[in-house]
Amino acid sequence: MRLRTCAECGKVEEVRADNPATRCRACGSRPALDRGHCRRSADRNHETCRHCGRVFPAPPSSRQQFCCLACRRAAQSVELCCATCGSSFHIPRSVLSGRTNASGRFCSRSCYERHLCRTPRIRGRGSRWKTIRKAALRQTPFCACCGRTRHLQVHHIIPFRLTRDNSPTNLIPLCRACHKRVESVFHDVEAVDPPLPVTKLVLFCSIHARRTVTLHMLKSSAHAGQRAAA
């Protein structure tokens, strides 16, 4: 064995006596690494980041669109304002695609719960609510907004806490997702505090018109299916 002093970095280490190398392993492998980097860089093309616009090298087969993970996250999210506390927060754009029930209006679950409980809650819908609910579902056995026929809920167009109205004209079947969206719309309208008769007229006309359109769509799709089967 002999002591060897690296000619580049000055590192002193013990090696075999028949080892003629004058550089340590790290310094000896650095030229090969540099040649590999140059070869890989020559094979790369240059892409433009879709978020910041910076030009960066990327392999031709990678289809890379962003220069870094931070740019990718920033491009795939959107900044919104919480409807309860007013603070800004980021949410992925995929959440707002309409495939889920998420509306992206609240920064946290606690803000969402405070939003739901800001109005007085009334338990129960009267002694004959079950019978009235079944009658409303028999009259309109589909969601008035999207046409779904499963997991339907009966929605009060004007909330029961305001009018105590269980009449058929104030009831409309909705699926869970549409029920949540319609409730959010009414909360926004209620925050403006318009006159109740005007609110009734606008909401009654819009929701019942939407139900008529959905009914025509369901009938046309049923006729198309019958023609295809024939």
Stockholm file with secondary structure:
# STOCKHOLM 1.0

chainA/1-230         MRLRTCAECGKVEEVRADNPATRCRACGSRPALDRGHCRRSADRNHETCRHCGRVFPAPPSSRQQFCCLACRRAAQSVELCCATCGSSFHIPRSVLSGRTNASGRFCSRSCYERHLCRTPRIRGRGSRWKTIRKAALRQTPFCACCGRTRHLQVHHIIPFRLTRDNSPTNLIPLCRACHKRVESVFHDVEAVDPPLPVTKLVLFCSIHARRTVTLHMLKSSAHAGQRAAA
#=GR chainA/1-230 SS CEEEECTTTCCEEEECTTCCCCSCHHHHHHHHHHHHHHHHHHHCEEEECTTTCCEEEECTTTCCCCSSHHHHHHHTEEEEECTTTCCEEEEEGGGGGSSSSCCCCCSSHHHHHHHHTTSCCCCCCCTTHHHHHHHHHHHCCSCTTTCCCSSEEEEESSCHHHHCCCCGGGEEEEEHHHHHHHHHHHHHHHHHCCCHHHHHHHHHHHHHHHHHHHHHHHHHHHHHHHHHHC
#=GC SS_cons         CEEEECTTTCCEEEECTTCCCCSCHHHHHHHHHHHHHHHHHHHCEEEECTTTCCEEEECTTTCCCCSSHHHHHHHTEEEEECTTTCCEEEEEGGGGGSSSSCCCCCSSHHHHHHHHTTSCCCCCCCTTHHHHHHHHHHHCCSCTTTCCCSSEEEEESSCHHHHCCCCGGGEEEEEHHHHHHHHHHHHHHHHHCCCHHHHHHHHHHHHHHHHHHHHHHHHHHHHHHHHHHC
//
